[in-house]
């Protein structure tokens, strides 16, 4: 893992076009003794997004309704464990859709800092991003980060579910498959057009965790419809391959 603070990462949004995403990693964004950082799986997933088929999910989000004052936004994209916002920013700009990026309360102000640094690119795409915190242990409400949201009330799955959920490098502990699954079950919109897209590095120490995740997702009524592997360059300090997978409800 390399310090990316102040860098602009070039991300592919087609076979011939790239966009620059400015990255901020504030040193005071720390949780569980881990500082905010840009991980390789985020870079890999950001560069894969334009190749992953979410066309049906995007179709049902074309006619966006204006947000009513004082009510939480009903964005079509949710990112879990957003970190430095690389994946969520790329998705919002690429798909020209609003997004909500979430992370731990001690991290999310760093997420919002990177979002603010890319305000011009978001405006050019006609997209807006809000940042918030979402507790996977009890994923029944999403709390918005005040600087980006003002005094918005919490969002609940009963009020809104997301046709697209994204996550990168969020599975590295034996507890994570269950926590991630219950969060996806709470927030992923019903129907076979919705997508949950996940990326992770295939570290040897975590292979059993990844296998457990796949088994639990399949048992819960989800199925993988696309998957792939790729390798990062040496600058990401990872020799293991990266894997991404796209999931939908079986029915």
N, C-alpha and C positions, 0 to 999 in steps of 0.2 A: 504494500500500500504506500503510495507516494503522495506527498502534500500537493494538492491541486489549487490551493487558495490563490485567487487572483488570476488563474489561468482561464483561457477560452478554449473549450474542447470542441473540435469539429465533429459533427454528427451527421451521418448520411440520412437524408430523407427521400432519396431515390437513388437509382444506379448512377446518376450523374450529378447530383446536387447535394451540397452539404450546408448546414447552418452552424453558426458559432453560438455556443452556450457558455456564458460567463459563470464561473464557479466561485463561490465564497464559502470558506470553512472557518467560521468564527471559533476562536480557541475556547470560548466560554460555553460552547455547546457540547456538554459532556453528560453521558448517562451510563451507569454501570461501569465506570472507569474507561469508557470508550469515547474518544473525541469524535465529533462530526467529521466524516471523511467521504470521499467519493470512491466507491468500490468498483472493481472490474466488472462485476455482473451488471451493474447499472449502465456502464458504458456499452457493454455488449448488447443489452436489451434495447437501449436507446437506438442503437444502430440497426437493430433487427425489426423495429416497429413497422417500418414501411413495407416490409415483406410479409408481415403476419396479417392474415385475413380477419378483419373486424368489420367488414363492409356491411353486414346485416345489422350489427349493433349500431353502426353509425347512421344507418338509414332511419332508424326509429328515433334518432336524436336530432334530425335535421330541422324540424320546426320547433326551435327553442322559444319557450315562453319567457317574457321579461320577468325578472325577479321582483316580487312584491316587497316594498319597503318593510323592514322589520322582520322579514321571514328569511330562513336560511336558503342559500342557493341550491337548486336541484340540478347540479352539474352531472353530465353523463359519465365522467371519468373519475375514478377514485384510485389514488396510489397509497399503498400501505408501506410503511417503513421508508418514506421518501428520501430521507437524508438530505443530500444537497440538491434534490429536486431535478436531477438530470433527466430521468425517465419521464416524469410528469410534464416537465417543460417541453420536452421533445414531442410528446403525445399531443399536448394542447396546440402547439404550433403546427405540427404535421397534419393533424386531423381537423384543425380549426374548430375546436370544441373547448368549452369551459372544463375546468378540473378542480378537484379538491385533493390536496396533498396532505398526508397525515404522517405523524411520527410521535415519538415520546414527548411529553411536555418540556423536558429540558433540552430537546433537540430542535423542536419545531420553529423556534425563532431563527435558527440558522437556516432552515429550509426557506423561511420567508425572506431572508436576506438575499439568497440566490434568486428567488422569484423576482424580487424588486430590482435586482441588477439586470434582469432580462425583460423589463417592462416594455421597452420599445418593440422587441420582437413579438411579444404577446399582442400588443396593440395592432401591429401590422397584420397579424393573423386573425384579428377580431375575437381573441380568446381572453378569458379572465381566469385567474387562479386564486383560490382561497386556501389557506393553510389551517390545519387543526390537529388536535390530538385524539387518538382513538385507542382505547385500552383493549387489547386482545383478550384479556382475561374476562372482561365483562363488556363485550362490544355492542352494548345496547344503545349507546349514544356517542355522537361525535361532537366535540367541543371546538369551536373556532378560535384561532389565534387572533387576539384583539387587534394588533396593528393592521392586519390585512382584512379584518371583517367588521370592525366597529363593535356594536353590541348585538350581534346576532345570537338568537337562541340556539341551543343544541339541535342537531339533526338526529332523527331516529329512523331505524329501518321501516317503521310503520308509515312514516311520511314520505320516504324516498329510498329507492334502491338503485344501484348503478348497473347499466348495461356493460360497462367495461371496468374491470379492476386490474391494476398492475402492481407488481412487486418484484424486487430484485435483491438478492443476497440477504434474505430474511429468515433462512432456515439453516441454523447452525447449532441447534441444541435439541435434545430428545423431546423437549416439551413443545417445540415449535410446530410440528405437524398438527397436533390437536388444536393449539391456539389459532393457527392460521386457518384451519378448516372451519372452526366455529365463527370466525370473523367473516370469511367468504360466504358461509351459509347465511349469515345474518344480512349481508349487504349486497350480494350479487342478485341482480334482477332475475325473476323467473323466466323460463323459456329458453329454447335452444339457440337463440341468436346472441344471448349474452356471453361474454368471454372473461375468463380470468387468465391473465398471462403472467407467468412466473419465470425468473431466471436465477441461476445459482452456479457457483463453481463446483466442479466435481472433485472436491478435496477427499482424499482417501478416508480421513477421519470422520467424514460426515455422510458417507455413502449409505450406511444403514438408516440414517435419518431421512435421506431422500427416498429410499425404498419404502420406508414407513409412510411417508407423506403420500406417495403414489397409491399405496394400498388403501389408506384412509379416505382419500378423495374418491377413489373408485367405489368403495363401500358406501359412501355418502350420496351416490347418485350422479357423480360427475364423470366425464370421460375426456381424455386427451384427444384433440382433433388435429393438432399440429405439434411437432417438436423438432428440435435440431441441436446440433453441437457445433461449436466453433472454438478457436483459440484466440486468446488476447496477445498483444505484443508484449515485449519484455518490460515496457514501462509500467505495467500493472503488477509486477512482482508475483505473478502466478504462473506456474508451469502446467498446472492441471487444466483440462479443457473446461469450457463453460457449456451449460445446457439451458435451453429455454423450452417452454411448453405452454400450449394454449388449451384451456379447458372450457367445457360447456356442460350444462345440465343434460342428462340423457333424455329427459322428457319434460 
